[in-house]
Amino acid sequence: MRCGRCAGLKVPELMQDGGMKVLGYRCIHCGDVIDQKILLHRFHPLASRPGRSRTPIYQDVHWKRASKVAAV
């Protein structure tokens, strides 16, 4: 099997995830790891859920104000 990142050789590897053993493929050149769960998430990404808040993105202005208040 060929690696999608570097076109190197991928070999099967038994990995342990928590208490489960998972069969995946690891590239011997770049170390890229692929298993069934990774492929599932790549081809079917989770859709955003309406009504669920997102983490706010802070601009530099907010951080400058906070650092001035903290310094006083």
C-alpha positions in Angstrom: 0.0 0.0 0.0 1.3 3.5 -0.9 1.3 6.5 1.5 -0.9 9.4 0.4 1.5 11.9 2.0 4.9 10.8 0.7 4.2 7.8 -1.6 6.2 5.6 0.7 5.4 2.1 1.9 2.6 1.6 4.4 2.7 -1.5 6.6 -0.1 -3.0 8.8 0.3 -2.3 12.4 -1.7 -3.3 15.5 -2.2 -0.2 17.6 -3.7 0.1 21.1 -6.3 2.8 21.6 -7.4 2.9 25.2 -8.3 -0.7 26.0 -9.0 -1.6 22.3 -6.7 -3.0 19.7 -7.1 -1.4 16.3 -5.6 -2.5 13.0 -4.2 0.4 11.0 -1.5 1.2 8.5 1.7 3.2 9.2 4.1 4.6 6.7 7.7 3.5 7.3 9.1 6.7 5.7 7.0 9.6 7.2 5.1 7.9 10.0 1.6 8.8 8.7 -1.0 6.5 10.4 -4.3 5.6 8.9 -7.0 3.5 10.5 -10.7 2.9 9.9 -11.8 5.7 12.2 -9.5 8.3 10.6 -10.8 7.4 7.1 -14.4 7.6 8.4 -13.9 11.2 9.6 -12.0 12.3 6.5 -14.8 11.2 4.2 -17.8 12.1 6.4 -16.9 15.1 8.5 -19.2 16.1 11.3 -21.6 18.8 10.3 -22.0 21.9 12.4 -25.0 21.7 14.8 -27.3 24.7 14.7 -27.8 26.3 18.1 -24.5 25.2 19.4 -22.2 28.0 20.3 -18.7 28.3 18.8 -15.6 29.4 20.6 -15.2 33.2 20.2 -12.2 34.4 18.2 -10.4 37.2 20.0 -8.6 40.0 18.2 -5.4 41.6 19.4 -7.4 44.6 20.7 -9.1 42.4 23.4 -5.9 40.9 24.5 -4.2 44.3 24.8 -7.0 45.7 26.9 -6.9 42.6 29.2 -3.1 42.9 29.6 -3.3 46.6 30.5 -6.0 45.9 33.2 -4.0 43.1 34.6 -0.8 45.2 34.7 -2.5 47.9 36.8 
